[in-house]
């Protein structure tokens, strides 16, 4: 990584830290750096960007939910703050990836859409489905979970299923 990119990542992280810590306490610069570092490591290991991005999308929605829960406890959750936290979290994760040239790489696309953006979108949707599946299961069981850590396990299993499905598809059709 070039020194200019490292400096940019550091500055974006610091600015993001001050914005987020005041409003939502949902994300820290370490999380953003970890996502960028994790993507770099996954590339080094040969993991497709789409698979990595599925997990980035799940992480982003999880962090967003932390912000929403914090604001709800402070009685400051409304339509504007819901949108603001959502945009702030996704921007603070995806913008540094864009500036570090992880996003918008020619031929790193699926259906003409960048793999990281598409994967993050899918990961967000899959994680959201997992959250609602947990809620539905709790309702079916009288407000109680069926097993310990159900709230965590269900979304993670769905993210794993999405990742393995894409991997199996690529192996089946020799995409890699």
C-alpha positions as CSV (number, residue, x, y, z in Angstrom):
1,X,0.0,0.0,0.0
2,X,1.4,3.4,-1.0
3,X,2.1,6.0,1.7
4,X,-0.4,8.3,0.2
5,X,-3.2,5.7,0.5
6,X,-2.2,4.9,4.1
7,X,-2.3,8.6,5.0
8,X,-5.7,9.0,3.3
9,X,-7.1,5.9,5.1
10,X,-5.8,7.3,8.4
11,X,-7.4,10.7,7.9
12,X,-10.7,9.3,6.7
13,X,-10.8,7.0,9.8
14,X,-10.1,9.9,12.2
15,X,-12.8,12.1,10.6
16,X,-15.2,9.2,10.6
17,X,-14.3,8.5,14.2
18,X,-15.3,12.0,15.4
19,X,-18.6,12.0,13.4
20,X,-19.7,8.5,14.6
21,X,-18.6,8.7,18.2
22,X,-20.8,11.7,18.8
23,X,-23.9,10.5,17.0
24,X,-24.1,6.7,17.2
25,X,-21.0,5.2,18.8
26,X,-21.5,2.5,16.2
27,X,-18.2,2.2,14.4
28,X,-14.6,3.1,15.0
29,X,-11.7,3.7,12.7
30,X,-10.3,0.3,13.8
31,X,-13.4,-1.4,12.2
32,X,-12.9,0.4,8.9
33,X,-9.2,-0.4,8.9
34,X,-10.0,-4.0,9.8
35,X,-12.4,-4.2,6.9
36,X,-9.9,-2.8,4.4
37,X,-7.1,-5.0,5.9
38,X,-9.4,-8.1,5.9
39,X,-10.2,-7.5,2.2
40,X,-6.5,-7.2,1.4
41,X,-5.7,-10.4,3.3
42,X,-8.6,-12.2,1.7
43,X,-7.3,-11.2,-1.7
44,X,-3.8,-12.5,-0.7
45,X,-5.4,-15.8,0.3
46,X,-7.2,-15.9,-3.1
47,X,-10.7,-15.4,-1.7
48,X,-13.0,-13.7,-4.3
49,X,-13.9,-10.1,-3.5
50,X,-17.6,-10.9,-3.9
51,X,-17.4,-13.5,-1.0
52,X,-15.4,-11.0,1.2
53,X,-17.9,-8.3,0.4
54,X,-20.9,-10.5,1.5
55,X,-19.3,-10.4,5.0
56,X,-18.6,-6.7,4.7
57,X,-22.3,-6.1,4.0
58,X,-23.3,-8.2,7.0
59,X,-20.8,-6.3,9.2
60,X,-22.0,-3.0,8.0
61,X,-25.7,-3.8,8.7
62,X,-24.7,-5.1,12.2
63,X,-22.8,-1.9,13.0
64,X,-25.8,0.1,11.7
65,X,-28.1,-1.8,14.0
66,X,-25.8,-1.0,17.0
67,X,-26.2,2.7,16.1
68,X,-30.0,2.4,15.8
69,X,-30.2,0.6,19.2
70,X,-28.1,3.3,20.8
71,X,-30.3,6.1,19.4
72,X,-33.4,4.2,20.4
73,X,-32.2,4.0,24.0
74,X,-31.6,7.8,23.9
75,X,-35.1,8.4,22.4
76,X,-33.5,9.9,19.3
77,X,-34.4,7.3,16.7
78,X,-36.5,8.6,13.9
79,X,-36.6,8.4,10.1
80,X,-33.8,10.9,9.7
81,X,-31.5,9.3,12.2
82,X,-32.2,5.8,10.8
83,X,-31.1,7.0,7.4
84,X,-28.2,9.1,8.7
85,X,-26.7,6.1,10.6
86,X,-27.2,3.8,7.7
87,X,-25.4,6.2,5.3
88,X,-22.7,7.1,7.7
89,X,-21.8,3.5,8.4
90,X,-21.8,2.4,4.8
91,X,-20.0,5.5,3.6
92,X,-17.3,5.0,6.3
93,X,-16.7,1.5,5.2
94,X,-17.0,1.8,1.4
95,X,-15.5,5.2,0.8
96,X,-12.0,4.2,2.1
97,X,-12.2,1.0,0.0
98,X,-13.0,3.2,-3.0
99,X,-10.1,5.6,-2.3
100,X,-7.7,2.7,-1.8
101,X,-8.7,1.4,-5.3
102,X,-10.4,-1.8,-4.0
103,X,-13.7,-0.7,-5.7
104,X,-14.2,0.2,-9.4
105,X,-11.5,-2.2,-10.7
106,X,-12.1,-3.0,-14.4
107,X,-13.2,-6.7,-14.9
108,X,-13.8,-7.2,-11.2
109,X,-17.5,-7.2,-11.8
110,X,-20.6,-9.4,-11.9
111,X,-23.3,-8.4,-14.4
112,X,-21.3,-5.2,-14.9
113,X,-21.5,-4.2,-11.2
114,X,-18.5,-4.0,-9.0
115,X,-18.0,-7.2,-6.9
116,X,-17.5,-5.4,-3.7
117,X,-20.6,-3.2,-4.0
118,X,-22.8,-6.1,-5.2
119,X,-21.4,-8.4,-2.5
120,X,-21.9,-5.8,0.2
121,X,-25.5,-5.3,-1.0
122,X,-26.2,-9.0,-1.0
123,X,-24.5,-9.4,2.4
124,X,-26.7,-6.7,3.8
125,X,-29.9,-8.3,2.5
126,X,-28.9,-11.8,3.7
127,X,-28.0,-10.4,7.1
128,X,-31.4,-8.6,7.3
129,X,-33.2,-11.8,6.4
130,X,-31.3,-13.5,9.2
131,X,-32.4,-10.9,11.7
132,X,-36.0,-11.2,10.7
133,X,-35.8,-15.0,10.7
134,X,-34.6,-14.8,14.3
135,X,-37.5,-12.5,15.2
136,X,-40.0,-14.9,13.5
137,X,-38.5,-17.9,15.3
138,X,-38.7,-16.2,18.6
139,X,-42.4,-15.3,18.0
140,X,-43.1,-18.9,17.1
141,X,-41.5,-20.0,20.4
142,X,-43.3,-17.7,22.7
143,X,-40.7,-14.9,22.7
144,X,-37.9,-17.3,23.6
145,X,-34.9,-18.5,21.5
146,X,-34.6,-22.1,20.4
147,X,-30.9,-22.3,21.2
148,X,-28.2,-20.1,22.8
149,X,-26.8,-17.3,20.6
150,X,-29.6,-17.8,18.0
151,X,-29.6,-14.1,17.3
152,X,-26.0,-14.4,16.2
153,X,-26.0,-17.8,14.6
154,X,-28.8,-17.4,12.2
155,X,-27.5,-14.3,10.3
156,X,-24.0,-15.8,10.3
157,X,-25.2,-19.1,8.9
158,X,-27.1,-17.3,6.1
159,X,-23.9,-15.3,5.3
160,X,-22.0,-18.5,5.2
161,X,-24.6,-20.2,3.0
162,X,-24.5,-17.2,0.6
163,X,-20.7,-17.4,0.5
164,X,-20.6,-21.1,-0.1
165,X,-23.3,-20.9,-2.7
166,X,-21.3,-18.4,-4.7
167,X,-18.1,-20.5,-4.3
168,X,-19.9,-23.7,-5.4
169,X,-21.3,-21.9,-8.4
170,X,-17.9,-20.6,-9.4
171,X,-16.3,-24.0,-8.9
172,X,-19.0,-25.7,-10.9
173,X,-18.7,-23.3,-13.9
174,X,-14.9,-22.8,-13.6
175,X,-15.2,-19.1,-12.9
176,X,-12.1,-18.9,-10.8
